[in-house]
Amino acid sequence: MTPLANPPTVIVLASGRGERFVAAGGSGSKLRAPLAGKPVLERTLDAVRASGLPWHVEDAGHPGMGDSIAAAVRATAGAAGWLILPGDLPLVLPQTMRAVAAALAGGVQAAQPSYQGERGHPVGFAASCQAALAALEGNFGAAPVLRALRAMDSVADLALDDAGVVTDIDTPEALARAEALWRAREAAGAQRAG
């Protein structure tokens, strides 16, 4: 894939407290939980780095996801757009991030990947969404902005073959499923290489 001339910035959200993970029996932060020998957040950042896109980690401990997104957008105000990626989605493929970025370069206001009909992350937003994103607060993330853009038919939906867009780590069971998917991908990659 050809590099984009002015790519959007990936915002990795790492401020959450992971209360559902602990309530479901997990211990400690889900972002520090081991996934194939590395913390979940490090696996997410590995994929972000491999995408070749600029990135920013927002981990200041904001009260809600909306507050985290707003702070990150303000911190990267000169960006050509943003891909919002929760830190607990460690299996998102680098090419998925590049596909969302490319869709934004095509002139839409937002782009959202899906896997087998289920919408996921990262959700991409054009630079024109800066004011709306920077004003977010509370626990709903960028959902209100995305809903408004959908109402104006300004969102590109990308059906991709990447289970990582919907594989978040909210419970210990979800972590176990992510580990199994990771191992299956590794085995498939080794077969292709061999």
N, C-alpha and C positions, 0 to 999 in steps of 0.2 A: 504494500500500500504506500502511495506517495505521501511524504510528510506534508502536513498542512502548513500553509504559509504563516498563519496567525492562529495557532491552536487555542482552544479553551483550557482553563486550568481545572484540574481534578481537585475537588475539595473532599478530603477524607475526614469524615466526622468521627471523632474519637473522644467526645465529651461525656457520653452517656454513662449512667451508673450501672447499667446491666441488671436492673432489679428483677426482671423476669427470669434471667439466668439463675440468679441466686435463689429466687422463690421456687424454682423448679428443681432445686437440689444441687446446683453448680456451686463451686467454691471460688471466691474471689472474682476478679474481673474477667468477663468473657473475652475481652480483647487480649488478655495475657494467657488465656487457656491454651494449652499446646495443641497444635494441629500438625500432624506429621513432623513432630520434632521442633516446631517453631511456633511462637505465639501467633494467635489469629491475626492481630494487627500487622505483624511483620509479613505474614503471607499476603495480606491485602496490599501492603506497601510494595512488596516484590512485584505484584501484578501491575500496580500503578507505574512503578519505575520502568518495567518492561514495555509499557505502552508508548513511552517516549514523550508523553504529554507533560507539560508543567504541572506541578501539584503543590498542595498546601494541606498540612494536617491541622485540624482545629480540635484542640484537646484541653481547652482552658476550663472545662467544668461548668458550662453554661446550664441554666435551669431547664431548658427545653431544646428540642432539635431545631425549632425555628430560630431561637436565639443563637445557636451554634452556626447555622447557615448564614444568618445576618452578619455575625462577626467575621466569618471567613470571607464573605463577599466584600465587606468593607476593607478587610486586610489585603485583598487582591483586586482593588478597585480598577486597576488598569487592564484587567484580563479581557480577552476577546469573548468571554463566555465562561460558563462553569458546568462541570459534571459533578453532581452531588452523589457521593458514594459513602454510605455508612461503613464504618471501619470493620463491622462484623460480617462483611461479604468477601471472604478470602478467596473464593473460587472464581470470581469474575475474571474472564480472560482478557489479556491486553488488547486483543483484536476487537473485542466488544467495545472497550473504551474508545478505540480509534474509530469504530463504526458510528458511535454516537456523536463523536466530534465531527466526523465527516458529514453527518446529517445536518448538524448545525451550520456547517460551512455552506450547505445547500440552500440556506435562506429561511429555514423554519425558525420559529421562536423557541421551540422546545423539542426534545426527542427522548423517547422512552423505549428501552428494550423490553422484550417479553420472551418467555420460554414456554412453549406449549400452551399458549393462551393466557399465561399468568404474567402480569406486568411486574417489572422489577427495576433494578438500579444498575448502573448510574443513570439518573435522569439528567439530561443536558438542557441548559438554558442559554439563550443568546445574550449578548451584552445589553441588549435593549431591555432585559428583565432586571437590570441591576437595582433600580429603585425599589421594585416590588420585593425582591429577595432581601435587600438590605433592611427592609422594614419588618421582616418576619419576627415573630416571637411565639413562645408557647411550645406545645408538644406536637403540633401537626406538621412540622417540617415545611416543605414547599408545596404541600398538597393544595392549598388555596390558590396559589399562583398557577399551578398546573391545571387545575379545574377551570380557571378563567380562560386560560389559553386553549383548552379543549373546546370550550364554548364558542371560541372564535375560529375553530378549525385550524389552529396554528401549531399543532403537535404532530411530529412524525412518529408513527409507531413502527418499531423495528422488530420483526419476528426473527430471533436468532437462535442458533443451536448452541446455547450456553446456559446450562443449568445453574451456573454461578450467579446469574442475575437475580435468582430467587432463593438462593441458599444462604440465608442469614443464620447466625448463631444466637438464637434466643433461649435455647434450653440445652442441657447436656445431651439429650437425644438428637437434637439438631447438630450438635458438634460431632456426635458419632456418625451421623449420616454424611456430614461434610468430609469426615476422615475417610469413610468408605468411598465416596466419590473421588476424593483426591487420589487414593490408592488405585482406583480403576483408571483414572486419567494417566497416572504414572505408568501403569502396566501397558495401556494402549500406546503411549508414546514410546515405550521401550520396544514394543513389537514392531512399530513403524520404523524405528531406527535400526532394528535388527534384521 
